[in-house]
């Protein structure tokens, strides 16, 4: 691990430690333990099952982005291993791990797989923004600040239009790339044309209007399922808060996850701090907020990570081996 990698890791660890200290200072841990003991286990089990279903739906959506769809079971297995990697490895290397696993099992270019994952992120951002805007306009219009949401929404829409445009003009872009490579020899040494072609291959699924519509629908479904998981955890802890709280908490956790990719163990500390402060806006006690953060993080990380461990065992591999192999692979 080089020095450039160590810096963001230690920043993430530091932020997690500070967040945990703040959480421990503001919440009575004995009350937190008492609240967790009283959790409704049936509702918690429903939340855990729905969270696992989210991963399966992610696999169904991911499959749509390929010209020749890989096996759904292989994609879901890669997603569970990636979830384990994000919780256990530095810098959340799950994206690289799942790209490597699918490229190895399906004999596809890793660049192509990474392009499909990048397209997923754009759809995720658009669906999350749409759900938040609709929820705020219906439940809390006074919270809807277009001066804040507008620029972010415009950026997401521009990214989506760029992805679609690149897909539609695929052949023209390849011809342009070929001309540039012929002119500059160092492009050939880097094998840039093949990498560019592989990346465009990962976006070819967007050429069909039906596929694009399905991707939008599945993306909205994934966000809705995530919000319902949040709401079920509130019900399991007997927290009397509205669906709006679950929606805003979903948005807050998504932002926190993007800002702190190096936070260890799935963002422990940061995760609880966000839940505590977000739920406090709805009159939820600090102790209930911390309890909620602990239980939600357990539901989001642990069942899927266990399935990731089982998948690794069946592959007779380990996260360390995957990290080394993925780092050595070159397309």
Residue pairs with C-beta under 8 A, 6 or more apart in sequence:
1 9
1 90
5 90
5 91
8 91
8 261
8 262
9 90
9 91
9 262
11 262
12 260
12 261
12 262
12 263
12 264
13 262
13 263
13 264
15 260
15 263
15 269
15 270
16 260
16 263
16 264
16 265
16 267
16 268
16 269
16 270
17 269
18 269
19 269
19 270
19 272
19 273
20 268
20 269
20 272
22 273
23 269
23 272
23 273
23 276
23 290
26 276
26 286
27 276
27 286
27 287
27 289
27 290
28 286
28 287
31 287
32 287
32 290
32 291
32 294
35 237
35 287
35 288
35 291
36 291
36 294
36 295
38 237
38 238
39 236
39 237
39 295
40 235
40 236
40 237
40 238
41 236
43 232
43 233
43 235
43 236
44 232
44 233
44 236
44 295
44 299
46 232
47 229
47 232
47 233
47 236
47 299
48 299
48 303
50 225
50 228
50 229
50 232
51 229
51 299
51 300
51 303
51 304
52 303
52 304
52 307
53 225
54 222
54 225
54 226
54 229
55 76
55 79
55 80
55 83
55 304
56 76
57 218
57 221
57 222
57 225
58 76
58 79
58 120
58 222
59 72
59 75
59 76
59 79
60 72
60 218
61 120
61 123
61 214
61 215
61 218
61 219
61 222
62 75
62 79
62 116
62 117
62 120
63 69
63 70
63 72
63 75
64 205
64 211
64 214
64 215
64 218
65 116
65 119
65 120
65 202
65 203
65 205
65 206
65 215
66 116
66 202
66 205
67 201
67 204
67 205
70 102
70 105
70 106
70 108
71 106
74 101
74 102
74 105
74 106
75 102
77 101
77 311
78 97
78 98
78 101
78 102
78 105
79 98
79 304
80 304
80 305
80 307
80 308
80 311
81 94
81 97
81 98
81 101
81 308
81 311
81 312
81 322
82 94
82 95
82 97
82 98
82 101
82 308
83 94
83 301
83 304
83 305
83 308
84 94
84 304
84 305
84 308
84 309
84 312
84 319
85 92
85 93
85 94
85 97
85 98
85 308
85 319
85 322
85 323
86 92
86 93
86 94
86 266
87 265
87 266
87 301
87 305
88 265
88 305
88 319
89 97
89 319
89 323
90 262
90 264
91 261
91 262
92 261
92 262
93 323
93 326
95 114
95 117
96 326
97 319
97 322
97 323
97 326
98 113
98 117
99 110
99 113
99 114
99 117
99 326
100 110
100 322
100 325
100 326
100 329
101 322
102 108
102 113
103 109
103 110
103 112
103 113
103 329
109 198
109 201
109 331
110 329
110 331
111 195
111 198
111 199
111 202
111 331
112 198
112 199
112 201
112 202
113 202
114 199
114 202
115 198
115 199
115 200
115 201
115 202
115 203
116 202
116 203
116 205
118 202
119 163
119 202
119 203
119 206
122 156
122 159
122 160
122 163
123 160
123 215
123 216
123 219
124 219
124 222
124 223
125 156
125 159
126 156
126 157
126 160
126 216
126 219
127 216
127 219
127 220
127 222
127 223
128 223
128 250
128 251
128 254
129 149
129 152
129 153
129 156
130 220
130 223
131 220
131 223
131 224
131 227
131 247
131 250
132 149
132 247
132 248
132 251
133 144
133 149
133 153
135 243
135 244
135 247
135 248
136 143
136 144
137 144
139 242
139 243
139 244
139 247
140 244
163 203
163 206
164 206
164 212
166 173
166 200
166 203
167 200
167 203
167 204
167 206
167 207
168 207
170 200
170 203
170 204
170 207
173 196
173 200
174 193
174 196
174 197
174 200
177 192
177 193
177 196
177 197
178 193
180 187
181 187
181 188
181 192
181 193
187 193
191 331
194 331
195 331
198 331
205 211
205 215
206 212
206 215
223 250
226 250
227 243
227 246
227 247
227 250
228 246
229 296
229 299
229 300
230 245
230 246
230 247
230 249
230 250
230 296
231 243
231 246
233 292
233 295
233 296
233 299
234 241
234 245
234 246
234 292
236 295
237 288
237 291
237 292
237 295
239 279
239 284
239 288
239 292
241 279
241 282
241 283
241 284
242 282
244 282
245 278
245 279
245 281
245 282
245 284
248 278
248 281
249 274
249 275
249 278
249 279
252 274
252 278
253 271
253 274
253 275
256 267
256 270
256 271
256 274
257 267
260 267
260 270
263 269
263 270
265 301
266 297
266 300
266 301
267 297
268 297
271 293
271 296
271 297
272 289
272 290
272 293
272 294
272 297
273 293
274 293
275 289
275 290
275 292
275 293
275 296
276 286
276 289
276 290
276 292
276 293
277 289
278 289
279 288
279 289
279 292
280 286
280 289
284 292
312 318
312 319
312 322
